[in-house]
Amino acid sequence: MSDARRMVEDWSAIRDKIETFEWARSIVGRFKPETDWWVAHYEDDVNRIAGWGHHYFCDRCFAALIFDPAKPSEHRCSGCGELRVASEADEAWCYIYRTSACSQVFQAAVLYRLYGDAAYLTYIRRVLSFLSDNYGSFQVRTPPGQEGRFSGCDLTDGVAVIWLLNGMELVKDAFAREELEVWKRRFFIPQAEFLIEKIGCTPNIICWMKAAAGMIGLFFDERIWCERAAEGENGIKRKLADGLLPEGFWYEASFHYHFYCAEGLTYYHAFCRLYDYDFPILEDALLRMYRYPVKYAFSNGEFPNPNDGWPLLKFANYAQQYEWIRSVHDEAPFRYALSRSYELPDQAHLGANVGGVARLLFGRDWENERFDALPSGSGLPDGRSRYDKDIYFAQLQSGEATVFLKYGFVLEGHSHADIHHFEVFLKDEIVSRDVSNSGYGSDLFREWQRKTIAHNSVMIDRANQPNRPAGRMELFDLERNLCAVAADEVYPGIGFARRLQLEPDRLMDEFEVRPTAGSEEEHVIDWLFHCSGDLGTSLELTPCDPPGSADGYQMMLDTSCCETNEAWEAVWTLGDKRVTLRMAGAPGTTVYVFRGYEHRLDKTRWGVMVRRTGRSALYKAEYRWTTSL
């Protein structure tokens, strides 16, 4: 690689940022002490078993455990504060420790370039030597099919390799050819062979592994690994052809997994540019992937959160990725995403400075970026309703209100049983949101978050929706902000249809349960709506047991109910907002009010469930709101 093409062209410019901008000083002040700790205390043990990161959650409240790299057997809950004592927690700690040590190689390389302290190079050599000297002897324990070779999982093997290489790229000229050859022969080439041959349990994992193998090929000038990463049934080209839909969304139908799939490919693309390796299919895919979320984000920068992912996601969670992609493709949507990432001074909930080291290396003072003078068609939000027929998303927008609707499925993996579920955004926050999920190893995830009952949808006969049908957009009226969607065989012999129309101060909602022609069987039909805030209603409710014993009913809290044939309403008050649900009356209706969980056991919100019995049902609801109490 010539001196003209480096990941960071001018380190003196980075030092000038640190002198000039408080945000740059803050980033260094945040990560330097952390990296210095690793430099001083790093000591891995080949006899540790690396486990599954999704076990690093409290077994009482399911909040994440607090990782302390100095305490391999002490795991305190970030929610309830209790200690978790379990071998699987110890093994998950090892997983986090080993992958963190590899990501610290990148940060150590940055600090070496900034300050010239040889201790950072010593740390990098220690990590690489440990992995090279012990490769083939590491023990892992993960769910079947996800085993890696050193970090725990196949996925995190790929992630760790990518961060090792990103760091090594910054300080490549500090290593002797002989030591690079040892690391290549003992660790990186065997790892490339593993990453190419391993299939992985989900498509985004395959993309990470193949990207890591391709980066090995570029760094060590063995481009056969780039070809093997790209080609074949499990190669990058095939995965992008299968998984990236026409408008640019990843088919696992989760904003988290969309970004996660893009992330590993982004680092590979940056390497392709550095090493003059032509991969136009990858470049086109990434540009579309990073443009897409800008169109569907709510106006506060937060994303809808259908299916598996992690809660409360917004542009700030992915600022690092937008910094990387903008460093090689400077487009208006990427600038917009970065400006939204940094507009709030307090992003402590993200656990680190927003944008982190990537902002230090590639970023600028994005807070002052202006977008109001850009022409239409620039890829920026336009305030108009839209839908994507390939991923079955619709978004209605009117005034300060936005409704996001999921009306079908592309594939089952990472999906939730919640067809026709919607989220409501008002003014500056999501008031009725998809709670997404916490750790995959938790009962909260299995028994609530992934179930129909935790969503604004409908259940039949007290059972979770069993099927994942494709949806249909039967009517979309852009001018009236109206859509009508349908899906067949949500349950055997039963289809659903929903019609939504949004106005600045209200949402009209009709949900129809449609039996297959000729079916005379009657069913218990439960309609659900969840909303944040304090709940009030004039209904004469009586405390009762949950109206079911499985599929999430058993997790309903503070349940009360009443029977009514008349129209009724319930009101949620949240800060300066009030949301009023009014539902038309129907004979044989029972209304249940309950508290349901969000993404942690210590967080709940009020929901309503409307039960009727019959062959079919039509629920007519209207939600009105005010946003200036």
Secondary structure, DSSP 8 states (H G I E B T S, - for coil): --TT--SSS-HHHHHHHHHH-HHHHHHHHHHHHHHHHHHHH----TTSEE--GGG-B-TTT--BEE--TT-TT--EESSS--B---HHHHHHHHHHHHHHHHHHHHHHHHHHHHH--HHHHHHHHHHHHHHHHHTT--EE--STT-B-SSSSBHHHHHHHHHHHHHHHHHTGGGS-HHHHHHHIIIIIHHHHHHHHH---SSHHHHHHHHHHHHHHHHHTT-THHHHHHHSSTTSHHHHHHHHB-TTS-BTT--HHHHHHHHHHHHHHHHHHHHTT---HHHHHHHHHHHHHHHHHS-TTSB----SSS-SS-BGGGGHHHHHHHHHH---HHHHHHHHHHSS-S--GGGSS-TTHHHHHHH---GGG---TTS-TTSSS--S--EEETTTTEEEEEETTEEEEEE---S-STT--S-TTEEEEEETTEEEE-----S-TTSHHIIIIITSGGGSSSEEETTB--------EEEEEETTTTEEEEEEEEEETTEEEEEEEEEETTEEEEEEEEEE-TT----EEEEEEEEESSEEEE-S--EE---S-SSTTGGG-EEEEEEEESS-EEEEEEETTEEEEEEE---TTEEEEEEEEE-SSTT-EEEEEEEEEEES-EEEEEEEEEES--
